[in-house]
Amino acid sequence: MSQHKVKVQEDRKKDREELVQDFFHYKRSTGYTSDFDSFKSLINYQARLEILERHALLPSPSLTDLRAKHPSPGRSRRHSFSDDVDPDFLERALRKAKKSFELPPPKPFSPSHDRLRLSARHRDEAIEKRLRPKLPKVLPPDADTQVNTLLCKKGVISKVARESVNDRDLSRLLPSQWLNDEIMNFYGAMILTRSESNRDPTAKRKILDVHHFSTFFWPKLKNEGYEQGRLAKWTKKIDIFSKDIILIPINHNNSHWSGAAINFRRKRIESYDSMNLDRHQVFKVLRSYLDSEHRNKRKKPFDFTGWQNHNPEDTPQQENGYDCGVFTCQFLESLSRGEEEFHFSQRDMAYLRRRMIWEIGHAKFLDGP
């Protein structure tokens, strides 16, 4: 390689490193809480997801396959920068981040009665949020010891309904690992089993009447469609229209997890993405599914009067390139209890990973916040 090419590559690398340092310091000043290595993994992840979303390519060989049966042995999640993360991407991301924090000029304001009532309600909600118990940092000592014991087991670790996980699956909940279908579907089966067995209206912790689709529902629907995918058979014994909410884990391009829901209580198609990516396609596909299912089961089109697409701006966001599956599991579990807000963040991921190991190992949810 010529000295000129070497010099160009070195300058390019230096530009990237300077840009990412600037970006990191800016994000820290606006609330980012994780370390620099986690930030680099996040930037790598954002750049590669952008490529997949824009070009609909197959996942890059360097991007871990969420459906791979075995995580790469000993592979570190401490990321260096790949060629996907070019200075143009970093500059766009930095401009976008700064723009999101720009405030419009203040306008003259005279509150109406309705606005005053809304303001009072927001104050009440803020007080309730402060009073709500926060997630602990660690599990109780006995539970934490049980987690260590579970991680030492080999073979099948736990079963619920038709789902099972083995030691290789459970290891996906160790730090810095992507979750696979087995973990996502086991957690979903736990949500569904809890809903089916908890119909006590006086129970302290309200559990909604839910249906939780497996991770294989979305690719079947998106790639084959309702008729060709024979999705009517998926609900042969289930009336989804009698449920409070339908929960759907989504695997995007086999490289990212997000959660979606058909919320009959609120008349909403909902999307929850810890990377805050554009999910208009999710709304479009799920609306089509809802209409096709209604035509099949009720023999008439679905009435979308009053229905809205719901993609809340305050959805908790991941601060690295590997926690999307944990966020998605927690989105769907919270929705199954009728929660309208999520009370976890990136800071809770280490605790939630160990908590999920305990819950999956015991095939039941841990009591408490």
N, C-alpha and C positions, 0 to 999 in steps of 0.2 A: 504494500500500500504506500502511495506517495506521501511525502511529508505534508504536502498541501491538504490531502484528504484527512490525514491524522489530525492536523491543526483544525480543520473544519469540524470534525467530530468532537474534539476536545472543547472547542468554543460552544458548540451546540449543547454539550453536556453541562458546561458551566452556566449557560443561559438558563437551562431547565432548573438547575439546582438553585440559582438565585431567585427565579420566579417562584419556585415552590416554597422557598424560605419566606419570601414576601407574603405569599398566600397563606402560609401557616400562621405567621404572626398576625395577619389581619383576622383570620378566623379565630385565633385565640382572643383577640380583643373584642370579638362579638359573640363569645360564649362557647366556642369549641373547647372541650375539656380533656381530650385524649392527647397522647404523646405524639412526637414527630414521626415515629415509625408507623403508628396507626394511621396518621394522616397520609403518609406516603402510600400505604395500602389502599386507603380510600380513593386517592387521586388515580392510582392505577386502575382501580375497579370502575370508577366513573368513566374514565377514558375508554375502557374496553366495552362497557355497556353501551356507551354512545355509539361506538362503531357497529355493534350488533343491532341496535335499534335503528340506526340509519340505513344500513345496508342489508339487514336481515340475513347476515352470514351465519354459518355454523360457528359455534364457539371456538375461539382461538385455542390451539393445542396447549398454550401456556396458561390458559384460564381453567382452573379446576372444574371438572365435570361434576355437577351436583348429583348425578346419578351413578357415578363411579362406585363400584362395590367396595373398593378398598381405598382409604385415603393414602396418599403417597407417604411411605414410611419415612419418618424423621424430617419431612419437608417443613422448612421454616416458613412462617407467614410474614417474616420481616422482609418487606419489599424494597427492592431497588427499582429504579425507573426503567421502564421498557420504552421501545420506540413508539408505542401507542401514545405516550404522554409527551407530545411535542409542545414547544412553546406557544403555538397558536391555541391549543386546547387550554393550557394553563391561563393564558391571557383572557380567553373567553370566560373561563370559570371564575377568574378573579373579578372581571367586570360584572358578571352576573351576580356574584356575591355582594359586591359593593352596591349595585343597583337595588338589591332587595332591602338594603338598609337605608336607602335614601327616603327621606320623609317629604311629602308634598307640602307646599306652603300652607300655613294655617288659614282657614276660612272663617268669616264671621259666623258665629253659631248661637242660636237661640233655641234651647231644648224645648221640645213639645212634651206634653204629658206622657205620650207613649215612650218617648226617648228617656224620660226620667224614670219610668217604670223599668225599662230595659236596663238602664244604668244600675238601678237598685238590685235587679236580679243578678247582674254580673258581679256586683259587690258580694252578694250572698253566696254566689258560686265560688268566688275567690276565697271567702272565709271558710266554706266547706272544704275546699281543696287543701287549705292550710291545716285544717283540723284532721283531715284524713290521715291515718297512719302511713308513714313512709315505709318503703321496702327496707328490710334490714340489710346489712352489709354481708353477713355470713349466716349460714344455717345454724340451728341449735347444735351443740356439741354432739349429741347422740346421732342426730340426722347426718351431720358431716362425717362422722365415723362410718355410718352405713353407706354413704356415697363412696368412700375409699374402698370399702369391702366390695361393693358392686363393681367398681372399676377393675378389681382383681379377678373377677369371675371370668370363666371362658364358656363359650357356647351360647345357647339360648338363655337370655337373662330374664325376660318377662313376656307375658302374653296378655292380650285383652281382645275380646271378640275374635275376629279373624286375623288380627295383627300380632306380630312378634318381633322382638329385637334381639340381636346377639351382641357379643362383646365388641365386635368391629363397629356395629352401628352405634352403640353407646359411646364409643370413643369419639364420635363426631361432636359430642357435647363438651369435649375438652376445649381449653382456650384456643382461639384462632382457627377453628375448623368450620367448614361449611356443613350444614345439615343435609342428610339424604332423604329419599322418599320414605324409608322405613321409619325414621324418627318422626317425620312430619305426619305420616299416616297413623302411627301409634298414638301420638298426642291427639290427633283428630278423633281417633276411636275412643280415647278417654273422655273427650268433650261430649261425644255423642252418647256414650254409655251413661255418663253422669246425667245428661238431660233426660234420657229415657227412664232412669230410675228415681228421678227427683221431681215429683209432681205435687209436693206439699206446698200449698199456697201460703201457709203460715211460717214456712222455713225462714230462718234469719237471713240466709244468703239466697237471694232469688236466682233461680236458674231458668232460662228461657227454654221453650220448646224448639229445639234446633234440629236441622239436618246438616251434617258435615260431609261434603264430598271428598273423595280421595284425591291425591295429587294427579291421578291419571284422568280425571274428568276434564280438566281444562285443555290439555293437548288434544283429547278426543273431540271436544267441542270446537276448538279453534281450527284444527287441521282438517277434520272430516265433516264437521257440521252435524246438525241434529239428526237428520235422516240417515245419512251414510254411516255416522257413528253409532247408530241404533241406540241413541240415548234415552228413548222412551222406556227401554227395558231397565235402565238404571233406577227408575222410580216406579217400577211395576207394583211394589207393595208400599209405596210412600206417596202421600198427598202433600207435595211441597207447599201447596196453597193454604194448607191448614197450619203451617208452622209459623212461629214468630220470625225466624230468620234462617237463611240458608248460608252456610259458611263454605268458602272456596279457597283453598291454597293454590297459588298460581306459580308455576315455574316458567320464567321468561327466558326463552332461547337456551334452556338448560344451563343458565348461568346466574340466575337471580330469583329469589323468592319474594312474593308479595301476597297480601291477603285481599279477598273481595267478599262481598256479602250482598244477598238479596234480602232487604229488610222490609218485611211485610208490615211490621208495626209502624214504621216511619214512612212507608212508601218511598224507599230509596234504593237505588243501586249504588253500592259503596265500594270504594277502593282505598286501600291503606298500604302505602309503599314507603319503606324506610330510606329509600334513595330519592323520593319525591320526583319520580320520572313521570312523563306524560302517559296517562293511562286511558285516553279516549277510546282506544280499541277495546279495553275491558268493558266499558259501559255499552259499547255498540254490540259486542258479542253476547253479553249477558241479557240485554234487552231482547235480542233475537231469540235466545234460548227460552226466555220467559214466555214469549209469545208462542213459540213452537210447542212448548210443553202444555200451555193452556189450550191450544187448538187440539192437541192430541188427547188430553185428558178431559177437557170440558167442552170440546167441539165448537169453540168460538174464539175469536181473537181476544187477547188480553187487553184489558182497559188500563191504559197508562195515565189516565187523568189524575193529576196531582202528584205524579211520580217525579222524582228529581235524581240527578246524578250527584253523588256526595263524595268529595275528595278533600277532607279537611286540611287546611294549611298547617295546623299545629300537630299533625301526625308526628310522633317521635322519630328522629332520624339517627341512623347509624353513623359512626365516626370512623369506620374502618372498612375493609373490603371483604368481611366474612361473617358478620352477625345478622345478615338478612333473615335467615331461617328462624333464629331465636325471636327476633322482632315479630315475624309473621305468626309464629305459634302464640305469642303473647297477645297480639292483636285479636286473633280468633278466640282465644280463651276468654279475654275480657268481654268481647261482644256476646259470647254465649251466656254471660251473666247480666246482660242488658246495660253494660257500662256505656256511657256516652263520651267519656274522656278516658285517655290512657294515663296511668299513673306510674309509668316507668320510663327510663331513658337509657342512654348509652352507659351511664355510670352503674346501672343495675345489671348489666349483662353478665359479669362474672358470677354474681350471686344467682341469677336466673338460670345460667347453665348448670350449676351444681344442683339447684332446686329441681330442674327438669330431670336430672339423672336420678334423684331420689324418687320423684313422682313416677317416672317411667319404670324404675326398678320395682316399685311397689304397686304399679298400675292404679294409682289413685292420687288425687291432688292433695297437696300439703295444706292443712288448715292455716288460716291467718292471712295477713296482707301479702 
